[in-house]
Amino acid sequence: MGNKPMYRQIADAFREKINAGELKPGDALPTESSLQEAFRVSRVTVRQALKLLADEQIIESIQGSGSYVKKEERVNYDIYQLTGFYEKLADRHVDTHSDVKIFEVVKADARLAATLAVGVEDKVWHVKRVRFIKQKPVNLEETWMPLALFPDLTWEVMENSKYHYVEQIKKLVIDRSEQELVPIMPSEEAIAALSLDPAKPILEKVSRGFLKDGRVFEYSRNVFNTDDYKFTLVARRRQ
């Protein structure tokens, strides 16, 4: 590092800390005065280093607050676009996977039977899984699906794309999903699964999926780590 300008040496030091996991997305960097003292440089040199890291999209500076390790871009959840977890991330080119926690057949009680439009005590699949982006858990999903529609559903299918299975394997046509977004306080299960702040509200999405012929093929409850998601919709004014 001998002939490298000091501001670049400071930037390199922070890159190493971030790459090593010592500084994580969202973590605050030391103040400019602290960095001046630590590296024995001028404020101009410190600001050059911070500008270099900001230009490289490694950190972000917030006026009046300080500099922070840049968070990864949130997953855009377009409410009007019916896509699965993997489809939403297709353009991100990141590693994703699902960890199936529960995979079982249960009998529908009266409420679940009405929701899925099946008979009381009809058998339905009950699946719970945690969805990951890279190695970070971002979504906890609980799903119920009629056994009669999907007698060959497997654990392996639910480790991957449910919609791919329905459309490409079962050759069924998905028509729509009726969804409701509700702010809730996280349950102990969600806190543990997604490493959530227990004092911070999260969003729960409750949805029913319908096939083209009108049959309900799934009922799902999803909770999201809202640090990783943004929910968008386009509202058009009536003409």
Disulfide bonds with the S-S distance in Angstrom:
none
